[in-house]
Amino acid sequence: MTFDRIAPGAAPTATYRLQLQPAFPFAAARAAVPYLASLGVSHLHLSPVLEARPGSTHGYDVVDHSAVRAELGGEEGLRSLARAAHAHGLGLIVDIVPNHMAVPAPERLNKQLWEVLRDGPASPCARWFDIDWGRHGGKVLLPVLGGPLGDELARLRVEEGVLRYHDHEFPLRPGTERLPLPELLDRQWYRLSWWRLARTELNYRRFFTISELIAVRVEDPEVFEATHGKLLELVRDGVVDGLRVDHPDGLADPEGYLRRLDRAVRAAAGGGRWTVVEKILARGERLPAPWPVAGTTGYDALHHIDGLFVDPAGLETLTAVYRGFAVPPDDLGGDWPATVRRAARRVVTHELAAEVERLARTAVRLCAADPRLRDHAPWALRTAIRELLVRLPVYRPYVSPGAPVAEADAEMLTVAAEDARAAFAVREEARVVFTVRDAALGRLGDGPHHRDFCARFAQTAAALRAKSVEDTAFYRYTPLLSAAEVGGDPGRPAVTPAEFHAFAARLRSDWPATGTVLSTHDTKRSADVRARLAALTECPDRWGRLLEALGARDTAAGAAPAPDPHLEWTAWQTAVGLGSPDGERLVPAVLKAVREAGLRTTWTEQDPEYEEEVARFLKAGPCDPGHRAWAALGDALDAPARANMLGAALLQLTMPGVPDLYMGSEHTYAALVDPDNRRPPEPRPEALDRLAAGGVPEGVSAEKLLLTSAALRLRRRHPQWFGPSAGYTPLSAEGPAAAHCVAFLRAGAAGSEGGAGAGGTGAGDTGRGDTGRGEGGGGAVTVVTRLSRRLAEAGGWRETALRLPPGRWRDLLTGRTAEGAASLGELLDRLPVALLVPA
């Protein structure tokens, strides 16, 4: 078998995400290469590969940018993986982390941080980190102690020239080694403190609210070179073929960074490489057009695909049932906008208090230097900063002092400022919000403090959005758990076919090589769990009756009651989505949910008694294998969940963009929030072999594998039908059930008949996955069923037909042929989806 590797710099036809960790190193990924090549992807998508905190299961806690992670097999392991992948026609996409590094234990693992802690602001490495040396007497606050310093002094000891505290090691300022402990502590460039002080006293920028991740000033050219040297070497040597950029919103200047990265990659490789950014777009928000990237990692696509399978009327009923059952106050889960606003206020005044104080100090300096602004009081500036931040509807603005301001950013901040005036009782004092607005837009000047405020405001806005929405409000507002997903809008999760087609057409026009995803290492529930939960919107009354029956049964049996109805709702819906009473997975996922929600317990203020009540209820109810009261609902969800799973998978694999498959998701894949979704994958090549031998798929997992492999091989065999230059044409059904069909044609330019081309032939491109040849460039038609339970209740497809493009078409999944006005009842009688190619 011979393989053709995709051309360097070309967009992948599809990628497959592998979550590397010590339990799944480079050698395990290398062993999976033949199977993944046969599956039909063009590239492996690797989680971060540089040296990370020992034992890390994700790799985003980098400690050394100059080395490939030894626990994964080191640089030779990575190069060996690349050689094996290239031999099978596959490239490598690597996740890079420009925003932050770990504050590890022992601290010496981060060499740059170690030098700063030893030598202070004079260290050449001090430029690496955003440290406010004006705070704490010129010391870096290290909130690592388990209790107040006075209680922990006895646990501090000097040994072998370093200061030790449990697993921590700290350098000593030269000449202080023999001082008595209290004096020794006072003489260091750092201040050891109780971990609780981080909320208000921290003086280094971090990743969100995680003090163990210190932010990196990658905007500094020397820091950029030092943190990207090894990656660029791997690009130059052909080991790495593309990049995924983690969290660019944390950077001071995302566009400037991406331009520098693009230039460096082009210089190293003699041309550009496919690059996408992990940018979370709010509904209606657009990726900045000037960014030199192929697009996002695809959460915007996830939202639009998921939304097709949410019944708006059923969601309204489900939400009413939720409010009647859980009875949440509007701002604590009863109303989405109110819940978001309250969560944002909590985060901006508590978890991000140190970041807001840093902004306020900078704003005071700006105003003190300008006589026109000097009378804005510090309290007023602090209030205005908070009020503007909590009103931003997106992650952040993109502004640089002295540069033109995008109209969308200017309008967003002006609307926020107008609304924020209500926080001030005196009208004249309210004018301060427009001063803060102008500072955030870079309109007050271009000095160091102006640039600092502008960047810091945007960085703080991104952290606030992530913590208040994704990590708080998503767990408080819970009518439909599947709607609370990264990039989603729980207040309006449903998407109409027209909205989906408009989104797909916009991707095809603006970002045709963008990434698309359904499951990732960051999704709170995998696509198949969400597909099952979305089916609840088609039977909301049945769900309400089930909860009532479960409560009555538990009361009669004397079982452990739920500590509160909000938790009960969340727990049972999580169990139904997972589809099995797996206590080892349900208990930690639900405990994480209640801590993130922060209604009764939190990560930092845990209520042990409440959490024990939660665990007892879970074990007696959702986790009890003998508790089968909900089995009937589970069975009722099977058929619509199957349609949703297969439909979502086919849409992602054939819509505009580059699909990224998460490890294991070619089969049914039920995973909850991390760390559950980071379990090492178990490749099952024998299942693919059975299908390749002509076996009939039995069960939804085999059907999903058939669909996935057929679509991936089709993309690889005919890249001109799906690549950046391909078209996208919505197809409309006609008849009584037309609203339940989503269909479109993907095709290249007329006459551009494609063979293997840049996509390669690869293994297994015959049999079920072989497309044959079409006329006039051919094409592929996707047909998907939505809201299948409602469809069945209304009598099925009946006379509904789909008008196909001219010619005779064959379904790659069933072998059935159709032409003209194809009866959907006949076309979809065996599977709820179809993938048609010219017969």
Residue, then its C-alpha position, 0 to 999 in steps of 0.5 A: m500500500t502506498f500513501d501520498r502525503i498532503a502537500p506542505g502548507a495545504a489545509p488538512t482534509a480532516t484532523y484527529r485529536l490525540q490527548l497525549q499524556p504519560a498513559f498515552p505517549f508518542a509510542a501509543a500514538r505511533a501504534a495508532v497511526p495505521y488505524l487512523a490512516s485507514l480511518g481517513v484523516s489527513h493529520l494527527h492533532l496532538s495536544p501540547v508536546l513541550e516539557a510540562r509539569p510532571g504527570s500532567t494529563h493535558g500538557y498546557d502547564v509548560v515548564d520548558h519551551s526548549a525541550v519536547r516532553a520527556e514523559l511522552g518519549g522526548e524529541e526522538g519519540l516525537r520525530s519517530l511518530a512524525r516519520a510513521a505518520h508521514a509514511h502513512g500519508l499523515g501530517l502532524i498538527v501541534d497545539i501550542v501554548p503562548n499565553h502561560m507557563a506553570v508555576p510548578a512544584p518544585e519551582r526550579l522546573n521553570k528555569q525562567l521563573w526560578e531565576v526571577l525569584r532568585d534575582g528579582p527585577a534585575s534578572p534577564c528573565a524578568r521580562w518574561f512575566d507580567i509582574d507588578w514590582g510596585r506591589h509588596g515592596g518589590k516582591v513577587l507574591l507566591p500564594v502557595l502556603g496551606g495556611p497563614l504564614g505564622d502557622e506554616l513557619a515551622r514547615l519551612r526549612v533551608e536545605e542544600g541552599v534552597l528554601r523548602y516547603h512540602d513539594h515546593e523549592f524556592p531559590l535563595r537570594p545570594g548571600t542570604e543562605r545563613l540568615p535566621l528564617p524570619e530575616l531570610l524570608d524578608r530578604q527574598w525577591y518573593r513573598l510566600s503567602w497563604w493561598r487565599l491571598a491570591r484573590t486580592e493580593l496577587n501581583y503577577r498576571r495568571f491564566f484566568t484565576i489559576s495562580e499555578l499558571i503564570a502568564v508569559r509576555v510573548e509580545d516581547p520579541e526576545v521572549f517570543e524567540a525563546t518560547h518558540g525556538k523549538l517549535l519552529e525547529l520542528v516546523r523547519d524539519g518537517v516534523v510539524d505541519g500545522l498549529r493550533v494556538d491555545h487561548p490567544d485572547g489572553l495575549a496583550d496583542p493577539e493580532g500582533y502575536l499571530r503576525r509574528l508567528d506567521r512570519a516566523v513559520r514562513a521563514a522556518a518552513g519556506g511558506g505558511r502552515w495551516t494555523v487555527v486559534e482557540k477563539i470562542l466567538a459569541r453568537g453573531e461575533r466575527l473572527p477579526a478579518p486581519w488575523p493571518v490564520a485559517g480560522t478558529t478551532g471550531y466551537d462556533a460550528l459546534h453551537h450551530i450544529d447542536g442547535l439544529f437538534v434542539d426543538p424550540a417549543g420543547l425547550e420552552t416547555l422544558t424550561a418551564v418545567y425546570r423553573g417549576f421544579a428547581v424554583p431558582p431565583d432569576d439571577l441564580g439560574g432562573d433567567w439566563p441574562a440575569t444569571v450571567r450578570r450576577a455571576a460576572r459581578r461575583v467574579v469581578t469583585h472576588e476571583l478577579a479582584a487583584e486584576v481589577e485593582r491593577l487596572a484601577r491603579t493604572a487608571v489613576r496614573l493615567c488620570a493623574a497625568d492629565p489635568r482634564l481627568r485628574d478629579h476622577a476619584p479612585w473609587a469611581l474609576r474602580t467602579a467604572i472598570r467593573e461596570l464596563l467589564v460585566r457588561l461586555p457580551v464577548y470575550r474581549p475587544y481587540v484594540s491597540p493604542g494609536a491604531p484604528v478601532a474596529e467599529a464593533d469594538a467601539e460600539m460594544l464599549t459605548v453601549a456598555a458605558e451608556d448602561a454603566r452610568a446607572a451605577f452612579a448616583v451623581r450624573e457628573e460622576a457617571r462621566v468616569v465610565f466614558t473615560v474608562r471606555d476611552a482608555a480601553l479603546g486606546r483613545l487617551g494616548d500611547g504612553p506605557h500606562h495607556r498601552d498597559f491599561c488597554a491590554r490589561f482591560a482586554q485580558t481581564a475581560a477574557a478571564l471574566r467571560a470565561k470564569s463567569v459564563e463557562d465556569t459559573a453561569f453554565y452550571r447555574y442555568t440548567p434547563l438543558l445541560s447540552a446547551a451549556e457548552v463552550g461557545g454556546d448560548p444557553g439562553r437561545p440554543a436552538v438554530t433553524p436550518a436557515e440559520f445553519h445554512a447562512f452560517a455554513a455559507r459564511l464559513r465557506s466565503d470568509w474562513p473556508a479552511t477553519g476548524t470545526v469540532l463537536s467534542t474536545h478536551d474542553t467540552k463539558r459533555s461530548a457530542d453524543v452525550r449532548a445529542r442524547l440530552a437534546a432529545l429531551t426537548e422533544c419529550p419535556d413533559r415526560w422528563g418532568r413526570l419522570l422527576e416527580a416519579l423518581g422523587a416519590r419512589d425515593t421518598a417511599a423507599g427511604a433513599a437518600p434525598a437530594p439536598d436541593p432540587h437544582l442538584e437533583w435536576t442536574a444529577w439526573q440529567t447528567a445520568v440520562g445523558l451519559g446513559s449509564p449509572d457509572g458512579e466512578r464517572l458521575v460522582p466527580a462530574v456532578l461534584k465539579a458541577v456543584r462547585e463550579a455553580g457556587l450555590r452551596t459549595t465552591w472550590t475555595e469555600q467547600d461545604p463538606e457536609y453538603e458535598e457528602e449529601v450530594a455523594r450519598f444521593l448520587k450513589a443511591g439514585p443516579c449511580d445505583p445500577g438497580h435504580r431503573a425508574w428512569a430506564a423507560l425514558g432512556d429507552a425512549l431517547d434511544a431513537p432520537a439520540r441516534a438520529n441526533m448523533l449521526g446527524a451531527a457527525l455527518l454535518q460536521l464531516t461535510m460542512p465547510g471547514v476542516p473537521d477535527l475528530y476527538m479521540g474515540s469519537e468515530h464510535t459512540y463516545a459518551a464523556l463528561v467534563d475533564p478529567d473524564n474526557r481525557r481518558p486514553p483512547e482505545p483504537r478499535p481497528e477490528a471494527l473498521d476491518r469488519l466494515a471494510a470486509g462488507g459487514v453490516p453495521e450493528g448498533v449506533s456505534a458501528e453506524k457512526l463508524l461507517l458514516t465517519s470512515a465513509a465521509l473521511r475517505l470521501r474528503r480525502r479522495h475528493p478534496q476539491w469537493f470539500g476544500p477551501s475552493a469548494g461550493y456550498t449549496p443548500l437543498s430544500a425538501e418539499g412536503p409536510a415534513a420538510a422542516h425535519c430535513v437539512a440537506f446541502l451539496r458540496a462540489g468543486a468547480a465544474g470540470s474539476e474531476g478529482g482523483a487522489g490529488a493533494g488529499g492522498t489515496g490512503a488505505g481503505d479507499t475502496g468498498r463502502g468508502d469509494t465514491g466512483r466518479g461523477e460528471g462535471g466535477g461530481g459532488a456530495v449531498t448530505v441529508v440529515t434528519r432533525l427532531s426525529r421524534r417530532l417527525a415520528e409523532a407527526g406521521g413520518w416523512r409521508e410525501t416529503a421529497l428532496r429535489l436532488p441535483p441532476g443525475r443519479w446518486r448513490d448513498l455511500l452508507t446503504g448503497r441505495t440510489a435515487e434521482g430527481a425528487a427523492s422520497l425521504g421516506e425511502l432514502l432514509d428508511r434504514l438510517p436517519v442520514a444519507l451521504l450521496v455521491p454520483a452513481 
